[in-house]
Every structure is written in C-alpha cells, then in structure tokens.
Amino acid sequence: MTSTRAEAPLSNLAHVGFLTLPSFSMIAFTSAVEVLRMANYVSRAQHYRWSVITHDGVPVRASNGLTVKPTCTLEEAGMPDVLIVCGGTQIRNAVDTHVKTLLADAAAQGVPLGGICTGAYALMAAGLLDGYSCSVHWEDLSSLHREYPHVRFADELFVIDRDRLTCTGGTAPLDLMLNLIGSRFGQNVAAQVSEQFILERIRSASDPQPIPVDARVGFSRAELIEVVRLMEANIEEPLSLEELARLVQLSQRHLQRMFKVYLSVSPTHYYLSLRLRRARDLLRTTDASIARVTAVCGFHSPCHFSKAYRAQFGHAPSVERRQAS
C-alpha cells in the first residue's frame, strides 16, 4: 500500500461511516461492508462496526432500486473513524448543499474522508480533494480532470493520500478494505478474508484499473485504437513498428506522433508495458514458470525480460512469484 502520513490512523479505523447518496452503487457499498463483516468473522472478534448514513436519516435508493436499513444521521451514528461517500449514477444531482456541509463539518473535525465509485466527486465538489491524489472510475476520469485541475488523478484502483482514500467502482472496494485490514492485522488475516470470497489475489494500490484505450483517447481515434488492439492480440510474437503501421495504413512517423499526443508514450514503450503487465498477471495468477512467462510474453532473452520487468515494477520477476505464493 502507498505509504502516507495517514496510513496508521486509516489502517487502525474501527468505526466506518458510509454516507449513501441517491442512486449509489450497491456492489461498491456491499463490497466494502462485507470485507469488514468477514474480518470480524475470521478473527472471531468485533474489530469493525459500520453505520449507514444519510444527511436526514432517511434511507435512499441505490441504483438497483434497493435501500439499506438501518440508516441514521451522522449525529445519531456518532463521528466515525472514517466517513466514506458511496456514489453511483446521477452523482451530480445527489451532491447538494446538505452533503457538502456534512462533509465540510466532518473534515473540520479531522475525520478522514473517502469516496467509492463516484463518491470522490462529492469530495471534489466540496473542495476537499484539492492538492490530493485520488482514484475515480475511468468513465468519469476525463470530465473530472478538466473540471477539477487542482486534484491529482491516478489510474490505480484505489489511492490513499494522507487523510483521504478514494476508490473506483465495482468490486475495487474489496481490495481497498482488504489492504486496510492487511495493514492493521497482517496479510494472513487479509488472505483469510479474501479466501472466504474466493478471490484469486488481493490487488494492491499499485494495480491500475483497466481503462479501455477508447476511453483514454476517444472513439474518434479509430486508427490508434486499432493499433492497440493489434498489440493486445500479438503478445507472444510482437509486431514491429513497421508492421503495425502497415496494417493500419499509416506512416511510422504518424503512428509515433499519435501515441505521443494521446497516450504520452512511444508505441514501443506502450507495447512493452502491455507485455510486462501480461507477464505480471501470469506470475501472480498461474503456476507457469518464469521461463514460460518470458516466452509467452514475447521476450527471447530471460536477461532482457528480467531487466525490463525490474525497470517497470521495481523488482525482479522472481520477487513477484514469491509474493504471490
């Protein structure tokens, strides 16, 4: 997990408040809550408790039409150790003066704040993420980046920056909470919880969320999207830059320029990163030997593979395998 000044108090949290907004994501909310419940179960102790909060104490409907009870006000719940905003669809309509005031009051009292799914938007709208790094769902990344220039946006599944924690949607809150549990009780307890949910592995703060290339560059850049698709389909036997340019009927210079403008990297570097991420997935989720992973990901020299892997991830492939075991 990313080391921050707020890591200790966040890892030691015991009472989690979930501020549910209208049309919040039920899967993101339950993914977070269920990890806390299971942590209590596997450790045979009541380490965590949680409160479902709305500004007026009246339950709100999730995007799937269901409500969560019991629901209370922040005053009734008592100030939690961390207050997490649960967002979803129609987030802009859901963040009103009541929500902003509630969050500002909590921040003024030193309560760490978080957002899951689109919940980070509420913190931005209240001016509580300026100067912080945060994670939002890839669908909202482009528009929010333009709207909030003082917020630093990251591609990771979740980000913990001092007294703010933010997380993308879907099941990513599982990983966020599992990492917090691991920080407090050790990776053995976190692993026991993940095993109860039949998870192959616990993703870390360094894991990027899978952002489709068309979301990064826009659907209008059809040639660039096609090149990336060709790269993804040819991992074991990588295509040369000349071959890629020929297949999409562009000059190599034009291809280089497109990658620089829209992805801020060269085609060669992007292709290499794709292959290395694929290698990391194989090392973490399969029993394939390092030699086999080297070949499957298009590296003809184990030495070249190890050097490239270390440059990308900061450690050798063998370290990845030991961490996964």
Secondary structure, DSSP 4 states (H G I P E B T S, - for coil): ----TTHHHHHT--EEEEEEPTTB-HHHHHHHHHHHHHHHHHHTS---EEEEE-SSS----BTTS---SS-B-HHHH---SEEEEE-BTTHHHH--HHHHHHHHHHHHTT--EEEETTHHHHHHHTT-STT-EEE--HHHHHHHHHH-TTSEEE-BSEEEETTEEEE-STTHHHHHHHHHHHHHH-HHHHHHHHHHTT-S----TTPBP---HHHHH-TT-HHHHHHHHHHHH-SSSPPPHHHHHHHTT--HHHHHHHHHHHHSS-HHHHHHHHHHHHHHHHHHH----HHHHHHHTT-S-HHHHHHHHHHHHSS-HHHHHHHH-
